[in-house]
Amino acid sequence: MNVIIILVPLIGTIFGVMYYYNSKEFTELLLAQPIKRSSIFLGQYLGVAISLSLSLVLGLGIPFVTYGLFESAIIWNFFSLLTTGVFLTFIFTALAFNIALSNENKIKGFSYAILLWLFLAVIYDGLFLLSLMYFQNYPLDKFSLIATMFNPIDLSRILILLQLDIAALLGYTGAVFKQFFGTSLGFIMAMAMLGFWVVLPVARMLFVAKRKDF
Amino acid sequence: MVSFKNLDKKFGKNVVLNGLNLTIHSGGIIAVLGPNGSGKTTLIKSLLGMVLPNKGSIEINNQNIKNQWEYRNNIDYLPQIANFPGNLNVNELFTMLKDLRGKTTKDQELIELFKLQPFLKEKLSTLSGGTKQKVNLVLTFMFDSPLVILDEPTSGLDPISMIRLKELIQQEKSKGKTIFITTHIMNFVEEVADEIIFLLEGKIYFQGTVSALKTKTKQQDFEYAIATILSENHA
């Protein structure tokens, strides 16, 4: 599971940035044609995100299906793993397109993209942990809930953990999380948050693309 | 009719177009000239909506083009540097563009004209510069649009293709099209252009015929006339 949570965003980011820079000439060719700008960029984004999601779903799905997934009880857990994986792909491809659009310089764009991934996958958790240590004398359950919401990787991890019922291992915090995310309200909130993480970057991407000179 | 009103464009601190006013009536071949970096390509790209001006407006047939895209159905554009996706072959590229812009039968004729048949199955990344330019020309003239924009159409072409291109341009002109050309080859301009627009420092320095320019600069030779303008303004 951790492999998916860490690797899927990395692949989404790298492929997103790479695709944008590689197809720049093609984009310029299309821009001179009678096509709406938003259709060009939305089309490219969906093209990358959907094919990456498909490869994730098929790549994980086929081996599990042949292994007898449909008879086992974990099918729903597996399903939630795939859903969050797809969400993560869409989120990180959108973020990557944003970075690439705002940076003409390829090397800079790549560095920012990798930095973003590193930040959300590793550094954010570190800072989170440090702040928890530092403020340990205060009640932190609300803070940690909110902080989790602001990082799509953390959010997906928690969602999967709770599905797997290992939340009990997390002690008191686990109970708080379970209480929140375990309810249907919490689940809907979490999904809405993931949805926001897709919609906002895509909206920014279209906004920037509309005002950019080529 | 195309009209530019008070067009301003800056790239960072670099002022490229500076309050440019220009009206062009339909029909004929118009050559856009000017030294390197005078804003020729920027002018053309803002007409296509690829570059967005900081100020001013552009109207085609009294329609403001800002945030529009349908009007590009009536424009054929030949970009200065022919950059195509390298993983496609020539035929696939033609088919794709036809898919985007609707049916045309003119492509076969043009492929014939520029002798591109042997290259149809080749990948675009393996083509030579001149062949790419020919592909570019076919793509541009494939759709019979009333407004044609050619940014450096002669670059990389061999003499025979150049002659064919001139013939093609004259042919298109006789259909009543408006054709914009930017180039640095003065002989080419003198031969084909009906009207000249000379850009200097983001403004229109001169608009008129070749002979009017010769009279203005008191030079017999067209190339020298252009050189006179440049040396007077950069001395």
Interface residues (C-beta under 8 A of the other chain):
Chain A: S23 E25 F26 E28 L29 L31 A32 Q33 P34 I35 K36 R37 R211 K212 D213 F214
Chain B: F11 K45 L48 G49 M50 V51 L52 W69 E70 Y71 R72 N73 I75 Y77 P79 N83 F84 P85 L97 L100 R101
